[in-house]
Amino acid sequence: MNCNVKCTTLVGVAGLMLAVRAGDRALADEGGISVYAPGFYGSFAAVPTEPGWSLATVYYHANVDAGADVAFPRGGNGQVDLGIKGRGDAVFFIPTYTFVEPVIADGQLSLGLLAAVAHNWAEVDATLTGPLGNTISGQRSETFTGIGDLGPFGMLKWNAGVNNYMTYVTGSIPVGSYDADRLANTGFGHAAIDTGIGYTYLDISTGREFSIVGGMTYNFQNPDTDYKNGIDGHIDWAASQFFNEHVHAGLVGYAYQQLTGDSGEGAVLGDFKSRVFGIGPQVGYKFSASDTADGYLNLKGYYEFGAKNRPEGWNLWLTLAFSPAAKKPSE
C-alpha cells in the first residue's frame, strides 16, 4: 500500500473528528444520561493535526429505550419516570485552531468550541410523584428542538514515531435549552468538566491504526433539581485498516461506568450509578477539497449492551471535517 504524505493528511483531518459531547438530550442528566457521550473519541484521536483553522460538522442520531419497570429520577420534586424511550437528532459545529509553535515538551496545542442544535423526542410510560410515590401520571410524550450547551476544549498532542499521545480538557457551559419539568431537553441544566488522556498507534507502512482514550467527568449540581451526578469514567477505542490512500475501515467501541454515586435532595433513588457498553463498525474516506484544504468523511455506529440505570439502544455519527492540507516534503 502507498500511504505516505496522503495518508498522513488523512489522519490529520481525522484528528478533527472529536466524537462529540452529547448535545442531544432525550432526558435530563439525572435521567440516566451523562454529559459525556460515549463514543466521543475515535480513530487517530491522539495524532497531531496540521496547524491552522479546521472545522468539523457532525450529525448525531441516538435511539434509546428502557424497560417499563426501570425507574429514572427527574425534576426537583421527587418525580420518578418509568419506561423511558427517547430519540434524538443533533448537528454539532466544531471550529478548532491548532497552533504552529510547540508548547510543553514539544506538544501541539489545539483550542476549540463545540456548539449544537438538536431535535429530541422522549416518552415515559408513567411518572410517580409525592413523598411515597403515591401520585401516578400516565403515559406522556414530548418533542423539543433547541440549542445545546457550549463545550470549549483544549488538547495537547505529541508524536514519537508510530506512537502518539494526547491529553485534553473540556467543559460544559449550561446555556442550552433546559426545563426541569420537560421530558425532552437539549441542555443539561448544570455545568461539568471532563478530562483525560489518549494514545494512538499508527504504522503508515502497514496502514494499521489503534486508538484508545480514557477520561473522567466531574458534574456540578443542577440548581433547578438539587441533583448532583457522581464522577463518571469512560473509555473509547477504535481500530482500523487502510485499504488505499483514501479509505480505511474497522471497529469502534466504548465502556462507560459511573464511579461515584449521585447526591443531593433530588437524588431520590440513591447513588443511582449507571453503566453501558457499545461496539460497532466504522468507515472513513479522505479527499482533497481544494489546493489548501483536505476533507474527511467518517461514518460510525454503536450497538449498546450491558446498561444499568441508563437507557440503551444504538447511535450513529456522521462527520464531515475540513483542515489545512498537509505540506509536501519539498515545501
C-alpha positions in Angstrom: 0.0 0.0 0.0 1.2 3.5 -0.8 0.4 5.6 2.3 2.9 8.3 2.8 2.0 12.1 2.5 -1.6 11.5 1.7 -2.1 9.0 4.5 -0.6 11.5 6.9 -3.0 14.1 5.6 -5.9 11.7 6.2 -5.1 11.2 9.9 -4.6 14.9 10.3 -8.1 15.6 9.1 -9.5 12.6 11.1 -8.0 14.1 14.2 -10.7 16.7 14.0 -13.3 14.1 14.5 -13.7 14.8 18.2 -16.5 12.5 18.7 -18.8 14.9 20.4 -20.2 15.6 23.8 -23.9 14.7 23.7 -25.8 17.8 22.9 -28.7 15.5 22.0 -30.7 15.2 25.2 -33.7 12.8 25.3 -33.7 13.3 29.1 -32.2 15.5 31.8 -28.8 14.4 33.1 -30.2 12.7 36.2 -32.4 10.6 33.9 -29.5 8.2 33.4 -27.8 10.1 30.6 -24.3 11.5 31.1 -22.8 14.8 29.9 -20.0 12.8 28.2 -21.3 11.0 25.2 -19.7 7.5 25.0 -18.1 7.3 21.5 -16.7 10.8 21.8 -13.3 9.9 20.5 -12.5 7.6 17.6 -9.6 6.7 15.3 -6.5 8.9 15.2 -7.6 10.6 18.4 -4.0 11.3 19.5 -2.4 12.0 16.1 -1.2 15.7 15.7 -3.0 17.7 13.0 -2.0 20.4 10.6 -1.7 23.9 12.2 -4.4 26.5 11.4 -8.2 26.6 11.4 -10.2 23.5 11.0 -13.9 22.8 11.1 -15.9 19.6 11.8 -19.6 19.2 11.3 -21.2 16.1 13.0 -24.7 14.7 12.6 -25.6 12.5 15.6 -28.6 10.2 15.9 -29.5 8.2 19.0 -32.3 5.8 19.8 -32.6 4.5 23.4 -35.1 2.6 25.4 -35.5 1.2 29.0 -37.9 -1.4 30.3 -41.3 -0.4 31.8 -40.0 -1.5 35.2 -36.8 0.7 35.1 -37.1 3.9 37.1 -35.3 7.2 36.5 -35.3 10.4 38.7 -36.4 13.7 37.1 -37.1 17.2 38.3 -36.8 18.8 41.7 -40.0 17.5 43.3 -39.1 13.8 43.7 -40.5 12.7 40.3 -39.6 9.2 39.1 -40.2 8.2 35.4 -40.9 4.6 34.4 -40.4 3.1 30.9 -38.3 5.8 29.2 -37.9 5.9 25.4 -36.0 8.6 23.5 -34.8 9.6 20.1 -32.5 12.5 19.2 -31.0 14.2 16.2 -28.3 16.8 16.6 -25.9 18.7 14.4 -22.6 19.8 16.0 -20.3 22.6 14.7 -16.7 22.3 16.0 -14.3 25.1 14.9 -10.7 24.3 16.1 -7.4 26.3 15.9 -4.1 24.4 16.1 -1.1 26.4 16.9 2.2 26.3 14.9 4.6 26.8 17.8 5.0 23.8 20.1 4.4 24.1 23.8 5.0 21.7 26.7 7.7 19.1 25.7 7.2 20.0 22.0 3.5 19.3 22.3 0.9 20.6 19.8 -1.8 22.7 21.3 -5.3 23.0 19.9 -8.2 25.0 21.2 -11.8 24.9 20.0 -15.5 25.2 20.8 -18.5 22.9 20.3 -22.0 24.2 19.6 -25.1 22.2 18.7 -28.7 22.3 17.6 -30.8 19.3 18.5 -34.3 17.9 17.9 -35.4 15.3 20.6 -38.4 13.1 21.3 -39.0 11.4 24.7 -41.7 9.3 26.2 -42.4 7.7 29.6 -44.9 5.0 30.5 -45.7 6.6 33.9 -44.5 9.2 36.3 -44.6 8.8 40.1 -44.6 11.8 42.4 -45.3 12.6 46.1 -43.4 11.6 49.3 -44.3 7.9 48.8 -44.6 7.9 45.1 -48.4 7.8 45.6 -49.3 10.1 42.7 -49.3 8.4 39.4 -49.4 10.1 36.0 -50.0 8.1 32.8 -48.1 7.9 29.6 -46.6 11.1 28.3 -44.5 12.1 25.3 -42.8 15.3 24.2 -40.9 16.7 21.3 -38.5 19.7 21.5 -36.0 21.5 19.3 -33.4 23.8 20.8 -29.7 24.7 21.2 -27.2 22.6 23.2 -24.8 23.6 25.9 -21.4 25.1 24.8 -18.3 22.9 25.0 -14.9 24.7 25.0 -12.0 22.4 24.9 -8.2 22.2 24.7 -5.9 19.4 23.6 -2.2 18.7 23.7 -0.7 16.0 21.4 2.8 14.5 21.0 4.3 12.2 18.3 7.1 9.7 18.7 7.3 7.6 15.5 4.3 5.2 15.4 3.3 6.2 18.9 1.1 9.3 19.5 -0.1 10.7 22.9 -2.6 13.3 23.9 -4.3 14.9 26.9 -7.5 17.0 26.8 -9.8 19.0 29.0 -13.3 20.1 28.0 -16.2 21.9 29.8 -19.9 22.0 29.5 -21.4 25.5 29.9 -25.1 25.2 30.7 -26.6 27.7 28.2 -28.7 25.2 26.2 -32.4 24.8 26.3 -33.4 23.2 29.6 -36.5 22.9 31.8 -36.6 20.6 34.8 -40.2 19.6 34.1 -39.7 18.9 30.5 -39.1 15.3 29.2 -37.1 16.4 26.1 -34.2 18.8 26.7 -31.2 19.9 24.6 -29.2 21.2 27.6 -28.1 19.6 30.8 -29.1 22.1 33.3 -25.7 22.0 35.0 -22.0 22.5 34.3 -19.4 19.8 34.0 -15.6 19.3 33.4 -14.2 16.3 31.6 -10.5 15.5 31.2 -8.5 12.5 30.1 -5.5 11.0 28.2 -5.2 9.1 24.9 -2.9 7.0 22.8 -2.8 6.2 19.1 -0.7 3.6 17.4 -0.3 4.3 13.7 2.0 2.4 11.4 2.0 4.1 8.0 3.9 1.2 6.4 1.2 -1.3 7.2 -1.8 1.1 7.4 -2.8 -0.2 10.8 -4.2 2.0 13.5 -5.4 1.7 17.1 -6.6 4.4 19.4 -7.8 4.5 23.0 -8.9 7.4 25.1 -9.9 7.3 28.8 -11.3 10.1 31.0 -13.4 11.2 33.9 -16.3 13.7 34.2 -16.9 15.9 37.2 -20.5 17.1 37.4 -21.6 20.3 39.2 -25.0 20.3 40.9 -28.2 21.1 38.9 -29.6 24.2 40.7 -33.1 23.5 39.4 -33.4 20.0 40.8 -30.8 19.9 43.7 -29.3 16.8 41.9 -25.6 16.2 41.6 -24.4 13.4 39.3 -21.4 11.4 40.5 -18.0 11.2 38.8 -18.2 9.3 35.5 -15.4 7.2 34.0 -15.3 6.3 30.3 -13.1 4.6 27.7 -13.4 4.9 23.9 -11.4 2.8 21.5 -11.1 2.3 17.7 -9.1 0.1 15.4 -8.9 0.4 11.6 -7.0 -0.6 8.5 -6.2 1.5 5.4 -7.1 -0.2 2.1 -5.5 2.6 0.0 -4.6 6.3 0.3 -8.2 7.3 0.8 -10.2 4.6 2.6 -10.0 2.9 6.0 -12.5 0.8 7.9 -12.6 -1.1 11.2 -14.3 -1.3 14.6 -15.2 1.2 17.4 -16.3 0.7 20.9 -16.8 2.2 24.4 -17.2 1.4 28.1 -18.9 3.9 30.4 -19.1 3.4 34.2 -20.2 5.9 36.9 -17.6 5.8 39.6 -19.2 7.6 42.5 -22.9 7.9 43.4 -25.4 10.7 42.8 -26.2 13.1 45.6 -28.4 16.0 46.6 -32.1 16.3 47.7 -33.2 15.4 44.2 -31.4 12.0 44.2 -34.5 10.1 45.4 -33.2 6.8 44.1 -29.9 6.9 46.0 -26.5 6.7 44.3 -28.0 5.5 41.0 -24.7 4.5 39.4 -25.0 3.8 35.7 -23.0 2.0 33.1 -23.2 1.0 29.4 -21.1 -0.6 26.7 -21.1 -0.2 22.9 -19.5 -1.6 19.8 -19.9 -1.2 16.1 -18.3 -0.6 12.6 -16.7 2.5 11.1 -15.6 3.6 7.7 -13.7 6.7 6.7 -12.8 8.5 3.4 -10.3 11.2 2.8 -10.5 13.6 -0.2 -8.9 16.8 -1.4 -11.3 19.7 -1.0 -9.0 22.4 -2.6 -5.4 23.3 -3.0 -5.2 24.4 0.6 -7.7 22.2 2.3 -8.4 18.5 2.8 -11.7 16.9 3.7 -12.6 13.8 5.6 -15.9 11.9 5.9 -16.5 9.2 8.6 -19.5 7.1 9.5 -19.6 5.0 12.7 -22.3 3.4 14.7 -22.6 1.7 18.1 -24.9 -1.0 19.4 -25.3 -0.7 23.2 -25.5 -3.5 25.8 -25.0 -4.2 29.5 -26.8 -1.0 30.6 -27.6 -0.3 34.2 -29.6 2.7 35.4 -29.4 4.1 31.9 -31.5 3.6 28.7 -29.7 1.6 26.0 -30.1 1.3 22.2 -28.0 2.5 19.3 -26.4 5.6 18.0 -24.9 6.9 14.7 -22.2 9.5 14.0 -21.6 11.1 10.5 -18.7 13.5 10.5 -17.5 15.9 7.7 -14.3 17.7 8.6 -12.0 20.1 6.8 -8.5 21.1 7.8 -5.4 22.7 6.2 -3.8 20.5 3.5 -0.6 18.8 4.6 2.5 20.2 3.2 4.5 18.1 0.8 8.0 17.1 1.9 9.6 19.6 -0.6 7.6 22.6 0.9 
